């Protein structure tokens, strides 16, 4: 197994903070995402390495093992157990000698199996080499628009060089995580694959905000319609709808369109509400005649 320097993959140093790791991962993931490089196999491979590096370095426990054991970090627990056994053997053989531990150099170029062979004999090395280990999990972020998240649809992801089509249910939450079983790193010695965890990022629309299953928007309303009432056209995620405006509508007042909001996750035909806040605009650049009419209205009120 060739050693991959995860720090080098992300372009950071070993003193990088969690924020440094997150920023580097997001920048590179956007650059090498398969959707942006559909015919570039090198980009696909790079994208997998970026996900693998982020999965390890963003997890404090895994990062600690990786820093200590390098390419054999997945076998850290086995190393620790071997350390204890060697210490016990040495202590039993010579009570005064003590145990001095081992370093990565002690394992030699053969890594895990060679280390066990040197410690307990060739048979132990073979047994250790035959042990099945589960592959590591992958973690990825998938960004959707609010429009995309409002309807059930399919997307194709490239995982380990294979195209995998997943169905994304309508109503999925921002920050929600799903698991694709066995789509992580391959296992060692025939062990099971790891899993792939996808976290969804769903930013608000420029004009429509989401809170739970309810949607919120602010609509400009001219003064005349606000005073006299009428009808305006409002943009929703599912197209334009005509909304009636009551006479003498006040600035900042709200109306609710029941059942016109966001679909409820995995509940067919169930939706939240769509809430509109009216923002009344005062007319500008009035003509002399318009000013005169407003003056007459003002006199009527006094």
N, C-alpha and C positions, 0 to 999 in steps of 0.2 A: 504494500500500500504506500503510494507516494505521499510524502508530507506536504500539506498545503498550509502556508502561513496565512492564517485568517486575518491577521493585522495588515499584512501586505495586500490581501484581496480587497479590504475596505479602504486602504490608503491611509491608515492611522497608525500611531505608535502604541507601545504597550502601556503607556500611562493614560490612554484615552479614557474619558469619562463616559458614562452611559449616554449622555446627550450627544457627545462626539460620535459615538457608535450609531445612534439613531439617525443623526443628520447624514453621516456618510452612507449609511444603508439606503436611505430614501433617495438620495441623489443618484446613486449608482443603479438602484432598482428602476428608477424612471428611465435612465439612459439605456439600459440593456433589456428592458421588458420585452418579452417575445412578441407582444402585440405591435410594438414599434419596430421590431426587427424580424419580420416573419420569415425571411429567407436567409438569415444569417445564423448558421449553426454555432459559430464562435460566440456570438452574443448570447445564444441560448445556454451554452456551457458556462459562460461568465455569470449569467443570471442565477444559475443553480449554485455556483460557488459563493455568490454574494449572499444568497438566502442561507446557505449552510454556515457561512462565517457569522452572519447576524444571529442565527439561532443559537450558536455557541457563546459568542462574546456578550450578547445581551442578557444572558442568564449568569448571575454571579457564581453559582455553584459550578456550572459547566466551564465557565471561564477560568476559575481557579484550578480545576483539573487539567484543562488544556495548557495553562501556563506551566504547570508542574510536570506533566507527562507528554506534552506534544502530541504526536500522531496517535499515541496509545492512550489518550485521555479517557476513552470509553471504558477502559479496563482498570480505571483507578481503584475501584473497590477490590478487585482481585490483587492488585499490587499491594494495597494496604494489608490485606489478609496475609499475603506472602511475607510482608515485612514483619508482621507479628510472629508468624511461624518461624522465620529465620532467627528472629530475636530470641524466641524460646529455645530453639536448638542451640544457639551459641551460648545462651546463659546456662543451659544444662551441661554443656561441654566444658565451660570454663566460667565459674561464677565470678571471677574477677575481671574478665575481659570486657564485658559490656557489649552493647549493640551500637554500632555507629551509623546504621541506616544505609540507604543507597541512593544514587542519583540516576539520571537518565543515561549517563555514560556507563553505569554499571549494567544496564540492560543490553548494551552493545547494539550493533547494527541489526540484529535479528529481531529486536524489540521484544514483544510480549513472550513469545514461545521460547526464545533464546534465554531470556531471563529466568524462566522457570526451569529450563534444563540445567542451567548453571547452579541453580539453587537446590533442586531436588532430584536431578538426574534426567536422562533423556526421556524416559517414559512419562514423567510428570510434564515435560515440555509438550509432548504430543497430546496428552490429555487436555492441557490448557489450550493448545491450538485447536482442539476439536470442540471446545465449549461454544455453544451458540449464544450470540449476543444480539439483542434487538437493535435495529438501526435507529439513528437519532431522528427526532421530529424536525420537520421544517415549519417555519412560520413566515407567512407572507401577508401583505396588505393589498386589498383590492378596492379601488376607488370607484364609486358609482355616483351618477348624478341623481338628484331627487326624482327626476322623471323616470330614470331606469329602475330605481328602487320601488317605484309605485306600481310596477306590473311584473308578473312572473315572466322570466325570460331565461334564455340559455347563454352561457359564455364558454368559450374554449380556452383552456389554460394549457401551457406547455410545462409538463412536469417530468423531470428526468428524461428529457428528449422525446416524450410522448405527448400527443395532444389529448387532453381529457376534457370532455364536455360536461359542465355542471349546470344544474337548474337552480336558479336563484328565485326563491319564493317572493311574491309581492309583500311589501310591508316590513322588510328586514330593517333592523335598527342600525343606526350609526354606532360603530364600536362592537357590534355583535360578532361573535366568532363561531365558525363552523369547523368540523373535523372531517377530513377525507381519510378514512382508514387505509393504512398500508401504502400511502403515497409519499412517505418520507424517505429517508436514506435507506438503502438496502441493508439487510442484516448481515452480521459477520458469521461465517461458517454455517450458513443455512438458517440463521436465526430470522425471525419475522422482521419485516420492514417497519420503519417508524411511520408516524402519521403526519399529515399535512394540516396545519391549522391556518385558516384564512380569516383575517380580521377585516371587516368592511368599514370603509371610510366614506361617509355620505354627507358632504357639505351642504349647507342651505343653498337654495336657489337665490338668484339676485333679487327676486321680488317676493318669493314665498318662503316663509320660515316654518319649520316643523317642530312641534313639541308633542312627543308621544305620537298619537294617531291624529291629532288635530293640526290643521294648517292655518297659518296666519298671513294676511297681506294687508297693505295699506293702499287705498285707492283715492286718487285725487278727484275732488268733486267741485264743479264750478258753483259759484255763489247762487246763480239763478236757479239751478236744479235743486240746490240745497233748500232754497226758500220755497219754491213752488212745487217741488217733487218732480218725479219723472222716472226715467229708466236709463241705466248705464250698462255698458258691456265690461265684464270683468274676466281677466285671464286666470284660468285654473290649470292644474296639471293635466286635466283631461280635455282642455280646449276652452273656448270662450262661452260664457253664460251671461244671459241678460238678468239684471237685478233691479228690482223696483226700489225707488228712493222715496221715502215718505216726505211730505211737505214739512218745512221748518226743521229739517235735519240739522243737528248741532255738530260742530267740529269735534272730532275725537270720539264721536259716538260709534257704536259697533252693531253689526248685525251678524247673525249666524245662519249659515246654510247647512242644515242638518244632513248628514250622510254624504257630504261632498268633499270630505277630507281624505286622509291617507288610509289605504287598506290596512286592516288589522292582520298581523302576521298569522298565516295558516288558518284564517277564518274566512272561508269563501263568502263573498257578498256582504261582508261587514266592513263599514268604513267609519272613520272619525268625522269631525265636523270641519267646515271651512269658515273661518271668522274674518270679517272685513272691518277695518277701521277706516272711517271716512276722514279725509283731510281736505277741508274746504279752502279753496284758493280764492283770495281776494283779487278782483279784476284790476289790471293795470293799464296804463296808456288810454285812459278814458277819453272819449270825444267830448266836446262841449255840450252836446245834447245829452249824453249819458250823465255827465256831471249835473246838468240841470234837473234831470229826472230824479237823481238821488237826492238833490236838495229838496225837491218837492216831497219826496217820501219822508225826509227828515222832518219837514214842517208838519206833516200829517201826524207824526208820532209825538209832537209836543203840544 
